Amino acid sequence: MTIVEYMSSLAQNPYFGAGFGLFGVGASAAILRKGFQTSMLLFRRHCMITLEVPCRDKSYQWLLQWITQKGARQTQHLSVETSFLQKDTGQIKTKYDFIPSVGQHFFRYAGTWIKVDRTREQQTLDLHMGIPWETVTLTAFGRNKQLYYDILEEARTMALKQHEGMTVMYTAMGSEWRPFGHPRRRRPLHSVVLRSGLAEHILADCLDFINNPQWYTDRGIPYRRGYLLYGPPGCGKSSYIMALAGALEYNICVLNLSERGLTDDRLNHLLSVAPQQSIILLEDIDAAFVSREDTPQQKAAYEGLNRVTFSGLLNCLDGVASTEARIVFMTTNYLERLDPALIRPGRVDMKEYVGYCDQEQVELMFLRFYKGEQAAEHAKTFAKMVLEQKKDVSPAQIQGYFMFHKHSPPEDVLSDVETIWKLG
């Protein structure tokens, strides 16, 4: 039997014919399915653009809030985020924000339909935040990346407007900075009464630094600035830094060098990733390290308090790996306890004494609390009476005294001056 005759007989076999037909149908379906999948893959690759935003990215929360406000307003699948806002009256208002929940959402932006996929990995945790790992993926037709840039920029602008006129305090959590507490209303610079000209002098130096980066570049000088405010407690060092941040429209990153677990490497990393337009504040710097010129007994008392070394701090402030475009403020009550290497020029570019009140300071503080036709005369009398009794009086003591007499007439304030030191 020839091969042609054999194939002809097989074709006439009903069992073989049925099987071959089924095989052909199955193969055709598989080819069509594979072709469809390949076509969709090529279509998504060349005709669609996708943006994935993980929860660790700074723009993640901005994007969710923006999608809620500008995009998927009609979605019925929501998650709630509860926050608290402090009003000007001091009352706390509870705020509920509804953001798109896990799943798919659709919205239209700039004439383009965009699909939003918010996914959550229950088996994977973000170790820094302690929450399940989440991502938001945006998918749109076209190949124009500018669409996503515009969305992210609009989301960032909207988020910044929520904190407009506020000062955000940051604290170190692990290897990153996180907002601490509620944003605070910017404190007016004139509300902190220092000796004449001091507040304006520091502000002018900061503005000169911020507005002239090219001056440093042209001369090969590292673009960073360090300040040290020293003096007795209660004289306004920390209060002035808070007010200065408001005047500069900066935020504040508070760094505690005595924090348990803080190392040289982590300190260097935190300084390098500090939020832009922020003042890095090292309060009570004298309590973190003992001077190298102190006795062995004093050094032993400090041994084991933290894992940040003195040389590590110096390298972070002025080493080859230290970052630029940075403003650092340090405060101390005891200048003599600081190692000369810490406060040399280049690490501390400006040292200013913030001390006890003089005649003019006491008068200005009096006028801020009490008004009236004879307020100026009462202020001079009050300042003279205070400084005659004791020269070393801090603004905190004066303010505490005024708070005690906040509902009293000026005459009663003048007649009870001796209680200032009892309250302090």
Secondary structure, DSSP 4 states (H G I P E B T S, - for coil): --HHHHHHHHHH-HHHHHHHHHHHHHHHHHHHHHHHHHHHHHHHHHHEEEEEEETTSTHHHHHHHHIIIII-TT-S-EEEEEEEEE-TTS-EEEEEEEEE-SEEEEEEETTEEEEEEEEEEEEEEETTTTEEEEEEEEEEESS-THHHHHHHHHHHHHHHHHTTTEE-EEEEETTEEEE-SS-EEPPPGGGS--STTHHHHHHHHHHHHHH-HHHHHHHT--SEEEEEEESSTTSSHHHHHHHHHHHHT-EEEE--TT-TT--HHHHHHHHHTPPSSEEEEE-SGGGT---TTS-HHHHHHHTTS-S--HHHHHHHHHSTT--SSEEEEEEES-GGGS-TTTSSTTT-SEEEE--S--HHHHHHHHHHH--STTHHHHHHHHHHHHHHH-S---HHHHHHHHHHTTTS-HHHHHTTGGGHHHH-
